[in-house]
Amino acid sequence: MGPAQAQPSDNPLLSISPLPLQYPQFDKLRDEHFAPALERGMAEQLAEIQVIADNPEAPTFDNTIVAWEKSGRLLNRATTLLFSLLGADANPARQQLQTDYAAKLAAQRDAVLLNPKLFARVEALYVQRDTAAPNPEAKRLIERYRRDMLRAGAQLNDAQKTRMKAINGELATLTARFNKAVLAEVNDSAIVVDSAEELAGLSQAQIAAAADSAKKRGLDGKYLIALLNTTIQPFETDLQNRAVRERLHRASVARGARGNEFDARAIVSRVMTLRQERAALLGYATPAAFVLEEETAKSADTVNALLRQLAPAAMASARLEALELQKLIDSEQAAKKLPSFALQAWDWSYYAEKLRAAKYGFDESQLKPYLELTSVLEKGVFYAANQLYGISFKRRMDLPVYRDDVRVYDVFDTDGKQLAIFIADLYARPSKRGGAWANAYVGQNALEGTSPVVANHLNIPKPPAGEPTLLTWDEVNTMFHEFGHALHGMFNKSRYPGLTRVPRDFVEYPSQVNEVWADWPSVLANYAKHYKTGAPMPRELLDKVSRAKRFNQGYTTVSYLSAAIVDQRLHQLKAGEIPAAEGIVDFEAKVLKEEGIDFGPVPPRYKLPYFSHIMGGYSAGYYAYIWSEVLDADTVEWLKAKGGLKRANGDQLRAKMLSRGGSEDAMQLFRNLVGHEPDIKPLLERRGLAVQKP
């Protein structure tokens, strides 16, 4: 251990946190603590696994599976903290750690899953699983461990295993490079504006924040508009200056393909080539076939059928919406005695907001004064959870945080006992990756007796000091959505940690169901109050929000589907079909055209050079959001039929779905709850789409 590295007595990662529920000691954690903890954690886990593998006693559930479940605690603690902070608050030191340890951690996983003696013990238990397992969950866990080992390559020959390890190491390194490049490119692509006049349409607080951002970069007197990772940027809705909107949009879509040091096209191409080789080694025709085998969809054909069923109807709606927007542009330009122009991608959000105001009598600016962040969180999100599940929340200020604007809450169960700790990290920052997500710092673990410490992360622009944080309706929905993930983690009561995992195309289902409470009348009335006067949002404004629910759904659906379809088509390529770096962008355009979903004014929500989902946990899995929404929309109909926001309904949701984790087949959990097979009609009704066969 070098002199620059922290010694054991100084390193909080090397022991269980003494804070409540093993909450991380953020105040004592330094970046130099990670390397020693990772090194020791890897060594400890390999030693623990070898003891299991070399055990001379016949394999039993306890001496093999339970022992495996209890291994690697230090490594898990260190990697959880490192990768959580890389998402929420990256810095060069943490990014370097990710680069340095990506391949090492991949090799660590391979060393465990490809251990032949360990596999022999698991295989022996699998053969005798009906008698070796003490309960149904134990039987399922045996099956899961065996499946994980097979999918890692446990039955490959030695040469194939050597190649698999090399592939996994390179993939891990490339993923780290991609994540670093995407974050750097977002920050590097921010646009600089010379005058406040060019920012007409933004609020004074937004303009002040842009000036402050520019000043921090040494650009006094200028204005800097930072980017988020989605293709469409939020300010495109408000900026009146069309040239600035175009600059912002073009900066967004060019990311990752500009030929600079952050260009990600070569990474995407190489990752796909390696994924194809890995799939072939394991006997799968494509990476999609490998991935989807573990999902509820099961096959690429099933996913393709869903996406192709929705795409024509979504495109038809988007084209009708575009015609309306073009008419609005034409009439406005005529009134100004100026020539008209064709609707472009950077015009859509701006004119859609105008059209919504004209059609429904309101716009986002009318809503935002009633959507103050703390009220939405505590009197909306928490209130709905209290009414539905009986849980309660209390903010605490004594626990350390990694950023001053991060909030921490104790969560109490119906019996008054502590259920979890909830961390709310809601503001955008340059060190934070784009999007919104949930994660656990400490998971529920019945074997170890731990309770959850879960976090939600959003990217809400932070106003200048002293100004209120007023949300858009999309941000409100996102807050409810992410808290659905948090509830899933808090309520999990799996007997074994290995059964907390659910299929990716099911994991979004509970979070999407939780969105229904955002505009549920009693919940909305509790939180939607004017930030200055406390006056409730007027009933007529609520009615307008409700009537406008289907507005712009063609656009929203096409934007999402185009990204999901590109993801699928990319992962369904066979050997020799992967495009080279210079062909990545052309491949995307070709797919959109072939699938009949290429529509210039509606770009994909993410383009391949900055499509972080498919470099992480959603490779061949971005379809999961719409797949889960089928289940969600159907479940919302079930909720409404049973009276909505009632404790009895919450108790059923908790008992039959949220507490079950991966202890039972995911689709069976859905059927147990609603009593029937999924029906796509509620989703189509929600989005105003008609069924169309591919």
C-alpha positions in Angstrom: 0.0 0.0 0.0 1.6 3.3 -1.1 2.1 6.3 1.1 -0.7 8.2 -0.7 -3.3 5.6 0.0 -5.4 5.7 3.2 -4.4 3.3 5.9 -7.1 0.9 7.3 -7.7 2.9 10.5 -8.5 5.9 8.3 -10.8 4.2 5.8 -14.5 4.1 6.5 -15.1 1.6 3.7 -13.2 -1.2 5.5 -15.8 -1.6 8.2 -19.6 -1.5 8.4 -20.9 2.1 8.9 -21.9 2.8 12.5 -24.5 5.2 11.3 -28.3 4.3 11.3 -29.1 1.5 8.9 -25.4 1.4 7.8 -25.9 4.8 6.1 -22.7 5.8 4.3 -20.1 8.0 6.1 -20.0 10.5 3.3 -18.2 13.0 5.6 -15.3 10.7 6.2 -15.0 9.2 2.8 -12.2 10.4 0.5 -11.4 9.3 -3.0 -8.2 7.7 -1.9 -10.2 5.3 0.3 -11.6 3.4 -2.7 -8.6 1.7 -4.1 -7.5 0.0 -0.8 -11.1 -1.1 -0.2 -11.5 -2.5 -3.7 -8.3 -4.4 -3.5 -9.0 -5.9 -0.1 -12.6 -6.5 -1.1 -11.7 -8.4 -4.2 -9.1 -10.5 -2.3 -11.6 -11.3 0.5 -14.4 -12.3 -1.9 -12.1 -14.6 -3.9 -10.9 -16.3 -0.6 -14.5 -16.7 0.5 -15.5 -18.2 -2.8 -12.6 -20.6 -2.8 -13.5 -21.8 0.7 -17.0 -22.7 -0.7 -15.6 -24.3 -3.8 -13.0 -26.4 -1.9 -15.4 -27.5 0.9 -14.9 -31.3 1.2 -18.5 -31.7 2.5 -21.2 -32.5 0.1 -22.9 -29.4 -1.3 -25.9 -28.1 0.6 -28.0 -25.0 0.2 -26.5 -23.5 3.3 -22.8 -24.3 2.7 -22.9 -23.3 -1.0 -25.7 -20.9 -1.9 -26.2 -19.1 1.5 -22.4 -18.9 1.9 -22.1 -17.4 -1.5 -24.9 -14.9 -0.7 -22.9 -13.8 2.4 -19.7 -13.3 0.5 -18.1 -10.1 -0.9 -19.6 -7.7 1.6 -16.6 -5.3 1.6 -16.4 -5.4 -2.2 -20.1 -4.7 -2.5 -19.9 -1.8 -0.1 -17.0 -0.2 -2.0 -18.4 -0.7 -5.5 -21.9 0.5 -4.5 -20.5 3.8 -3.1 -18.0 4.3 -6.0 -20.5 3.7 -8.8 -23.3 5.6 -7.0 -21.0 8.7 -6.7 -19.8 8.3 -10.3 -23.4 8.8 -11.4 -24.3 11.5 -8.9 -21.1 13.5 -8.4 -18.3 12.4 -10.7 -14.8 13.9 -10.5 -11.5 13.1 -12.2 -10.3 10.9 -9.4 -13.5 8.8 -9.4 -13.5 8.6 -13.2 -9.9 7.4 -13.1 -10.8 4.8 -10.5 -13.6 3.5 -12.8 -11.1 3.4 -15.7 -8.4 1.6 -13.5 -10.8 -0.9 -12.0 -13.3 -1.6 -14.8 -11.4 -4.6 -16.2 -10.3 -5.7 -12.7 -13.9 -5.9 -11.5 -15.0 -7.7 -14.7 -12.2 -10.2 -14.1 -13.4 -10.6 -10.5 -16.9 -11.4 -11.6 -15.5 -14.0 -14.1 -13.3 -15.5 -11.4 -16.4 -16.2 -9.4 -18.9 -17.2 -12.1 -16.4 -19.3 -14.1 -15.0 -21.2 -11.1 -15.4 -24.9 -12.1 -15.5 -26.3 -8.6 -18.2 -23.8 -7.6 -20.2 -24.6 -10.7 -20.0 -28.3 -9.9 -21.5 -27.7 -6.4 -24.3 -25.5 -7.8 -25.0 -28.0 -10.6 -25.2 -30.8 -8.0 -27.7 -28.7 -6.0 -29.7 -27.9 -9.2 -30.1 -31.6 -10.0 -31.4 -32.2 -6.4 -33.2 -28.9 -6.1 -36.6 -30.3 -5.2 -35.1 -31.9 -2.1 -32.0 -29.7 -1.5 -34.0 -26.4 -1.3 -35.6 -25.8 2.1 -38.4 -23.6 0.6 -39.7 -22.4 -2.8 -37.5 -19.3 -2.8 -34.4 -21.3 -2.1 -35.2 -23.5 -5.1 -35.6 -20.4 -7.3 -32.3 -19.1 -6.0 -30.5 -22.3 -6.9 -31.9 -22.0 -10.4 -30.9 -18.4 -10.6 -27.3 -19.0 -9.6 -27.0 -21.9 -12.1 -28.5 -19.8 -14.8 -26.1 -16.8 -14.1 -23.1 -19.2 -14.2 -24.3 -20.7 -17.5 -24.8 -17.3 -19.0 -21.4 -16.2 -17.9 -19.8 -19.2 -19.7 -19.4 -21.9 -17.0 -19.7 -24.7 -19.5 -17.2 -23.2 -22.1 -13.9 -24.9 -22.6 -10.7 -23.3 -21.3 -9.9 -21.5 -24.5 -13.4 -20.1 -24.8 -13.3 -19.0 -21.1 -10.1 -17.2 -21.7 -11.6 -15.3 -24.6 -14.8 -14.6 -22.6 -12.7 -13.0 -19.8 -10.9 -10.8 -22.3 -14.2 -9.7 -23.9 -15.7 -8.9 -20.5 -12.6 -6.9 -19.5 -12.6 -4.9 -22.6 -16.3 -4.2 -22.4 -16.0 -2.9 -18.9 -13.2 -0.6 -19.9 -15.1 0.7 -22.9 -18.2 1.3 -20.8 -16.2 3.4 -18.4 -14.8 5.4 -21.3 -18.2 5.9 -22.8 -19.7 7.2 -19.5 -16.8 9.6 -19.1 -17.1 10.8 -22.7 -20.8 11.4 -22.5 -20.6 13.5 -19.3 -17.6 15.5 -20.7 -19.4 16.0 -24.0 -22.6 17.3 -22.3 -20.5 19.9 -20.5 -18.4 20.7 -23.5 -21.5 21.2 -25.8 -23.1 23.9 -23.6 -23.9 27.0 -25.8 -22.8 30.5 -25.0 -25.1 33.4 -25.7 -23.9 37.0 -25.8 -27.0 38.9 -24.5 -30.0 38.5 -22.3 -32.2 39.7 -25.1 -31.4 36.4 -27.0 -32.8 34.5 -24.1 -36.3 36.1 -24.3 -38.9 33.7 -23.1 -36.8 32.4 -20.2 -37.7 33.5 -16.7 -35.5 36.1 -14.9 -34.3 33.3 -12.6 -33.3 31.1 -15.6 -31.4 34.0 -17.2 -29.6 34.7 -13.9 -28.7 31.1 -13.6 -27.3 31.1 -17.2 -25.3 34.2 -16.4 -23.9 32.5 -13.2 -23.0 29.4 -15.1 -21.1 31.5 -17.7 -19.3 33.4 -14.9 -18.1 30.1 -13.4 -16.5 29.3 -16.7 -14.8 32.7 -16.8 -17.2 34.2 -19.3 -18.4 37.3 -17.5 -21.2 39.1 -19.2 -22.2 36.1 -21.2 -24.9 33.5 -20.7 -24.3 29.7 -20.8 -27.1 27.2 -21.5 -26.1 23.8 -20.1 -27.3 20.6 -21.8 -29.1 17.6 -20.5 -28.5 14.2 -22.0 -31.8 13.9 -23.9 -31.9 15.0 -27.5 -34.6 17.7 -26.9 -33.4 20.3 -24.4 -35.9 21.8 -21.9 -35.2 25.4 -23.0 -36.4 24.7 -26.5 -39.9 25.1 -25.1 -39.4 28.7 -24.0 -36.7 30.4 -26.1 -38.4 32.8 -28.5 -35.3 33.4 -30.6 -35.4 30.7 -33.3 -31.7 30.9 -34.1 -30.8 30.2 -30.5 -33.2 27.3 -30.4 -31.5 25.9 -33.5 -28.0 26.4 -32.0 -29.1 24.6 -28.9 -30.7 21.7 -30.7 -27.8 21.2 -33.2 -25.4 21.2 -30.2 -27.5 18.5 -28.6 -27.7 16.2 -31.6 -24.1 16.6 -32.6 -22.8 15.2 -29.3 -20.6 12.2 -29.4 -20.1 12.4 -33.2 -18.0 15.6 -33.6 -14.6 14.0 -34.2 -13.2 15.4 -31.0 -11.7 13.6 -28.0 -15.2 12.8 -26.7 -16.4 11.2 -29.9 -18.1 7.9 -28.8 -18.9 6.3 -32.2 -15.9 4.0 -32.2 -16.8 2.9 -28.6 -20.3 2.1 -29.7 -19.1 0.1 -32.7 -16.5 -1.9 -30.7 -18.9 -2.6 -27.8 -21.4 -4.0 -30.3 -18.8 -6.2 -31.9 -17.7 -7.6 -28.6 -21.3 -8.2 -27.5 -22.0 -10.1 -30.7 -18.9 -12.2 -30.1 -19.9 -12.9 -26.5 -23.4 -13.9 -27.6 -22.0 -16.3 -30.2 -19.6 -17.9 -27.7 -22.6 -18.7 -25.5 -24.7 -20.0 -28.4 -26.9 -17.1 -29.2 -27.5 -15.6 -32.7 -27.5 -12.0 -31.5 -26.9 -9.9 -28.4 -30.6 -9.3 -28.3 -31.4 -13.0 -28.1 -29.0 -13.3 -25.2 -30.4 -10.4 -23.3 -34.1 -11.0 -23.9 -34.0 -14.6 -22.8 -34.0 -13.3 -19.2 -36.7 -10.7 -19.7 -40.5 -11.2 -19.5 -40.6 -10.5 -23.3 -38.4 -13.6 -23.8 -37.6 -13.0 -27.5 -36.8 -10.3 -30.1 -39.8 -11.3 -32.1 -42.1 -10.4 -29.2 -40.4 -7.0 -28.7 -40.4 -6.2 -32.4 -44.1 -7.1 -32.6 -45.0 -4.6 -29.8 -42.9 -1.8 -31.2 -44.2 -2.3 -34.7 -47.7 -2.4 -33.5 -47.4 1.0 -31.8 -45.2 2.8 -34.4 -47.7 3.3 -37.2 -50.3 4.7 -34.9 -47.8 6.9 -33.1 -46.5 8.2 -36.5 -50.0 9.0 -37.7 -50.6 11.0 -34.5 -47.3 12.8 -34.8 -47.9 13.8 -38.4 -51.4 15.2 -37.5 -49.8 17.1 -34.6 -47.1 18.5 -37.0 -49.8 19.8 -39.3 -51.4 21.7 -36.5 -48.1 23.2 -35.5 -47.3 24.2 -39.1 -50.7 26.0 -39.3 -49.8 27.8 -36.1 -46.4 28.8 -37.5 -48.0 29.9 -40.8 -50.6 32.1 -39.1 -48.1 33.7 -36.8 -45.7 34.5 -39.6 -48.5 35.9 -41.7 -49.7 38.1 -38.9 -46.1 39.5 -38.7 -46.0 39.9 -42.5 -43.0 37.6 -42.5 -42.4 34.5 -44.7 -43.3 31.2 -43.1 -40.9 28.4 -42.5 -41.1 24.6 -42.3 -41.5 23.1 -38.8 -38.1 21.7 -37.6 -37.1 19.7 -34.6 -36.0 22.8 -32.7 -39.5 24.4 -33.3 -41.6 21.6 -32.0 -41.5 22.2 -28.2 -41.9 25.9 -28.6 -44.9 25.8 -30.8 -46.4 22.8 -29.1 -46.5 24.8 -25.9 -48.2 27.7 -27.7 -50.7 25.3 -29.2 -51.5 23.8 -25.9 -52.1 27.2 -24.4 -54.4 28.0 -27.3 -56.3 24.7 -27.2 -56.5 24.2 -23.5 -56.1 27.6 -22.1 -52.9 27.1 -20.1 -49.2 26.6 -20.4 -46.3 25.5 -18.2 -45.7 29.0 -16.9 -49.2 28.9 -15.3 -48.6 25.6 -13.6 -45.1 26.2 -12.2 -46.0 28.6 -9.4 -48.1 25.8 -7.9 -45.4 23.1 -8.2 -42.7 24.1 -5.7 -40.2 21.3 -5.2 -40.5 20.8 -1.4 -44.2 20.8 -1.5 -44.3 18.3 -4.4 -41.9 16.0 -2.6 -43.3 16.1 0.9 -47.0 17.0 0.4 -47.3 15.1 -2.9 -45.0 12.1 -3.3 -44.8 11.4 0.5 -48.4 12.1 1.1 -49.6 9.7 -1.6 -47.3 7.0 -0.1 -48.7 7.7 3.3 -52.3 7.5 2.1 -51.8 4.4 0.1 -49.3 2.4 2.3 -49.5 4.0 5.7 -45.8 4.9 5.8 -44.5 8.2 7.1 -41.5 10.4 6.7 -39.3 12.7 8.8 -36.5 14.8 7.5 -33.2 14.5 9.4 -30.3 17.0 9.2 -27.7 15.1 11.2 -26.6 12.5 8.6 -23.7 13.5 6.3 -24.4 14.1 2.5 -22.0 14.3 -0.5 -23.6 17.6 -1.6 -25.2 20.3 0.5 -28.4 20.2 -1.5 -29.0 16.5 -0.9 -31.9 15.8 1.5 -32.3 12.8 3.8 -35.5 11.3 5.3 -36.3 8.6 7.8 -39.1 6.3 6.6 -41.4 4.7 9.2 -43.6 1.7 8.6 -47.2 1.4 9.7 -46.2 0.1 13.1 -43.9 3.1 13.7 -40.7 1.2 13.3 -38.1 2.5 10.9 -38.5 0.9 7.4 -35.7 2.7 5.5 -33.7 5.9 4.9 -34.5 7.8 1.7 -32.0 10.2 0.0 -33.4 12.8 -2.4 -30.7 14.2 -4.7 -32.8 16.3 -7.0 -30.7 19.1 -8.6 -28.6 19.0 -11.8 -24.9 19.6 -11.6 -22.0 19.3 -14.1 -20.7 16.3 -12.2 -24.0 14.4 -12.5 -25.0 12.1 -15.3 -28.1 12.9 -17.3 -31.6 11.6 -16.6 -33.2 10.4 -13.5 -32.7 7.1 -11.6 -32.9 5.3 -8.3 -30.3 3.2 -6.5 -29.7 1.6 -3.2 -26.7 2.4 -1.0 -27.8 -0.4 1.4 -30.2 -3.1 0.2 -32.7 -5.1 2.2 -31.0 -8.3 3.3 -32.7 -10.7 5.6 -29.6 -12.9 5.9 -27.6 -9.9 7.2 -30.4 -8.1 8.9 -30.0 -4.8 6.9 -32.7 -2.4 6.0 -32.8 -0.2 2.8 -31.0 3.1 2.3 -32.4 4.1 -1.1 -31.9 7.2 -3.2 -33.6 9.1 -6.0 -31.6 11.2 -8.4 -33.2 13.9 -10.7 -31.7 16.7 -12.8 -33.8 19.7 -11.9 -32.1 23.0 -12.8 -31.1 24.8 -9.6 -32.3 28.4 -9.3 -30.2 31.2 -8.0 -29.8 31.4 -4.2 -33.0 32.5 -2.5 -35.3 31.7 -5.5 -37.9 28.9 -5.2 -37.5 25.7 -7.3 -40.6 25.6 -9.5 -41.1 22.4 -11.4 -42.5 21.5 -14.8 -45.2 19.0 -15.0 -42.7 16.5 -16.5 -40.4 17.0 -13.5 -43.4 16.3 -11.1 -44.2 13.1 -13.0 -40.5 12.1 -12.8 -40.4 12.6 -9.1 -43.4 10.3 -8.6 -41.9 7.8 -11.0 -38.6 7.6 -9.3 -40.2 7.2 -5.9 -42.0 4.2 -7.3 -38.5 2.6 -7.7 -37.7 3.7 -4.1 -40.8 2.0 -2.8 -40.0 -1.2 -4.6 -36.6 -1.2 -2.8 -38.1 -0.2 0.6 -40.8 -2.8 0.6 -38.8 -5.7 -0.7 -39.0 -8.7 1.7 -37.1 -11.3 -0.3 -35.7 -14.0 2.0 -32.4 -14.0 0.0 -30.5 -11.0 -1.4 -30.1 -12.8 -4.7 -33.8 -12.7 -5.3 -34.2 -8.9 -5.1 -33.5 -8.6 -8.9 -36.4 -8.5 -11.3 -36.4 -8.4 -15.1 -35.5 -5.1 -16.7 -38.8 -5.0 -18.6 -40.6 -5.4 -15.3 -38.6 -3.0 -13.1 -40.2 0.1 -14.6 -43.7 -1.2 -13.9 -44.1 -0.3 -10.2 -42.5 3.1 -10.8 -44.9 3.9 -13.7 -47.9 2.9 -11.6 -46.8 5.4 -9.0 -47.1 8.2 -11.5 -50.9 7.9 -11.3 -50.9 9.8 -8.0 -49.3 12.9 -9.5 -52.6 14.3 -10.6 -54.9 12.2 -8.4 -57.4 14.9 -7.1 -56.8 14.5 -3.4 -53.0 14.3 -3.8 -52.8 17.2 -6.2 -55.0 19.3 -3.9 -52.5 18.6 -1.0 -49.4 19.8 -2.8 -50.3 22.0 -5.7 -50.4 25.4 -3.9 -49.0 28.7 -5.0 -45.5 29.1 -3.6 -46.2 32.7 -2.5 -49.8 32.8 -1.4 -50.5 29.2 -0.5 -53.6 29.4 -2.7 -54.6 26.0 -4.1 -54.3 25.5 -7.9 -57.6 26.6 -9.3 -60.0 23.8 -10.3 -60.3 25.1 -13.8 -56.5 24.8 -14.2 -56.7 21.2 -12.9 -59.4 20.4 -15.4 -57.3 21.9 -18.2 -54.3 19.7 -17.2 -56.6 16.7 -17.2 -58.0 17.5 -20.7 -54.6 18.0 -22.1 -53.2 14.6 -21.1 -53.3 13.2 -24.6 -51.8 16.4 -26.1 -48.5 15.8 -28.0 -48.6 12.1 -27.3 -47.8 11.3 -30.9 -44.6 13.2 -30.6 -43.7 11.7 -27.2 -44.4 8.2 -28.4 -42.5 8.5 -31.7 -39.5 10.1 -29.9 -39.3 7.2 -27.5 -40.1 4.4 -30.0 -37.5 5.5 -32.5 -34.8 5.2 -29.8 -36.2 1.8 -28.7 -36.4 0.5 -32.2 -32.8 1.6 -33.0 -31.6 -0.1 -29.8 -33.4 -3.4 -30.8 -32.2 -3.4 -34.4 -28.6 -2.7 -33.3 -28.6 -5.6 -30.9 -30.3 -7.9 -33.4 -27.4 -7.6 -35.8 -25.5 -10.8 -36.5 -21.7 -11.4 -36.9 -20.2 -9.2 -39.6 -23.2 -6.7 -39.6 -22.0 -4.3 -36.9 -21.4 -0.9 -38.5 -17.9 0.7 -38.1 -17.5 3.9 -36.2 -18.1 6.1 -39.3 -21.3 4.2 -40.0 -23.0 4.4 -36.6 -25.0 7.6 -37.4 -25.9 6.3 -40.9 -27.1 3.0 -39.4 -29.5 4.9 -37.1 -30.9 6.9 -40.0 -31.3 3.7 -42.1 -33.2 1.9 -39.4 -35.6 4.7 -38.8 -36.4 4.8 -42.5 -36.8 1.1 -42.8 -39.1 1.0 -39.8 -41.2 3.9 -41.1 -40.5 6.1 -38.1 -38.1 8.6 -39.7 -39.7 12.0 -39.2 -37.3 15.0 -39.1 -39.3 17.2 -36.7 -39.3 14.3 -34.1 -35.8 13.0 -33.4 -35.1 10.0 -31.2 -35.1 10.7 -27.5 -31.4 9.6 -27.5 -29.1 9.2 -30.5 -26.6 6.3 -30.5 -23.4 8.4 -29.6 -25.0 9.5 -26.3 -27.5 6.7 -25.7 -26.3 5.8 -22.2 -29.1 3.3 -21.5 -27.7 0.9 -24.1 -24.2 1.1 -22.8 -25.4 0.3 -19.3 -28.3 -1.8 -17.9 -30.7 -1.3 -20.8 -28.8 -2.8 -23.7 -31.5 -4.4 -26.0 -33.8 -3.2 -23.2 -34.9 0.3 -23.8 -38.3 -1.1 -25.0 -38.8 -1.9 -21.3 -40.5 1.4 -20.6 -43.3 0.9 -23.0 -43.5 -2.8 -22.2 -43.9 -1.9 -18.5 -46.4 0.8 -19.3 -48.7 -1.8 -20.8 -48.7 -3.5 -17.3 -48.9 -0.1 -15.6 -51.9 1.2 -17.6 -53.7 -2.0 -17.0 -53.0 -1.8 -13.2 -54.1 1.8 -13.0 -57.5 0.6 -14.4 -57.6 -2.0 -11.7 -56.8 0.6 -9.1 -59.5 2.9 -10.3 -62.0 0.1 -10.3 -61.2 -0.6 -6.7 -61.5 3.0 -5.5 -58.0 4.4 -6.1 -56.0 5.8 -3.2 -57.1 3.5 -0.5 -55.0 1.6 2.1 -56.6 -1.7 1.0 -55.3 -1.2 -2.5 -51.9 -0.2 -1.2 -51.8 -3.3 1.0 -52.4 -5.5 -2.0 -49.8 -3.7 -4.1 -47.3 -4.1 -1.4 -48.1 -7.7 -0.5 -48.5 -9.1 -4.1 -45.9 -7.1 -6.0 -43.6 -4.6 -4.2 -42.5 -6.9 -1.4 -41.9 -9.9 -3.6 -38.7 -8.9 -5.5 -37.6 -11.6 -7.8 -38.9 -14.4 -5.6 -41.6 -15.4 -8.1 -42.1 -15.1 -11.9 -42.6 -11.4 -12.7 -45.6 -11.9 -14.9 -47.2 -14.2 -12.3 -46.9 -11.3 -9.8 -48.8 -9.1 -12.3 -51.5 -11.8 -12.7 -51.7 -12.3 -8.9 -52.4 -8.6 -8.5 -54.9 -7.8 -11.3 -56.3 -11.2 -11.9 -55.8 -11.4 -15.7 -53.3 -11.4 -18.5 -52.0 -7.9 -19.6 -54.2 -5.9 -21.9 -52.7 -3.3 -24.2 -56.0 -1.4 -24.6 -55.6 0.9 -21.5 -52.2 2.0 -22.8 -53.6 2.8 -26.2 -56.4 4.7 -24.6 -54.1 6.6 -22.4 -51.9 7.7 -25.3 -54.8 8.3 -27.7 -53.5 5.7 -30.1 -55.4 3.1 -32.2 -54.4 -0.5 -32.6 -52.6 -1.0 -35.9 -51.0 -4.3 -36.9 -47.5 -4.2 -38.3 
